[in-house]
Amino acid sequence: MHSTPHANPPRHVADRLIDAVERAGTPACVGIDPVVERLPEALQTAARNRREVVDAIAAFSLGVLDAVVGRVGVVKFQSACFERYGHVGIAALERLTSQAGERGLEVILDAKRGDISISAEHYAAAAFDRPATGPDGGPDWVTIHSYLGADGITPFLAWGGGAFALVRTTNPSGDAVQGRRLADGRTVAESIAEMIAVTGRSALGEYGYSALGAVVGATRPAEAARLRELMPQQIFLVPGFGAQGGTGTDVRPCFGPDGRGAIVAASRSVIYAFDPGQSRWAGRVSDAAEDLAEQVGRAAGMR
């Protein structure tokens, strides 16, 4: 039988995300990007074939979840780190997103899907089509591409989940496209932002924020301020904090005038905050998550 989008989700996805941030007292998000070569040595040693590699990555990721819960309210899984291992990696990712939800964490799937029509509908279903009850919990949000226009976006909103559309990224070569000026003086990123703002107006929650958010990098504060003006109802997913150079000062323009509206993500500076030979590595991850929470909480005026 063919599944249909959930018509009446229990609470708007943007409201749930803001509630999670306010419970944690910080808009910090820990990115879970597991790479076998950077795991604790004990887990690396146990990983001798593909299935054991996935088992090691899953055990590490579960340890990270337990280390960060209570310190942040949001986690972001990098889908590629699991998809590369085929069906066993995808199965592990599905278990982990469910386990994150069981721990009260809001979950972002960083998959950067990008297509239109029936293909976009299938990608959206893959992210959000889950039973209403039972242990098979999926992500709350997924990252998507925006450069195919609204046709590549609206299928993700139909399921009651949230989507963060790429607008302005931190990679240097992105400047050649996103920073290019159009004939009317706007940058390409600004034109995409205007399209996101219009497309997201039909999906607002009680707090006034849309289920359609935007990915805006942490390292360009002047641009972020302009993009916030253009997208007042979008929650920004802000990568680039910490290891990529973004600071508390850099991310302040990403927040709305109510102090809400941005989720600031860091991955490597948190999940690899240990020497691989340490047996009690989870404590270092927990400390790094608390430091991230404090820095980002201060930047947002929550601490």
PyMOL commands that set and color helices and strands:
alter all, ss='L'
color gray80, all
select helices_A, chain A and resi 13-24+36-38+41-45+50-68+80-83+86-102+117-128+150-152+154-157+172-178+188-203+221-230+248-254+268-271+281-299
alter helices_A, ss='H'
color red, helices_A
select strands_A, chain A and resi 28-32+74-78+106-113+141-144+162-168+212-216+236-238+262-266
alter strands_A, ss='S'
color yellow, strands_A
deselect
rebuild
show_as cartoon
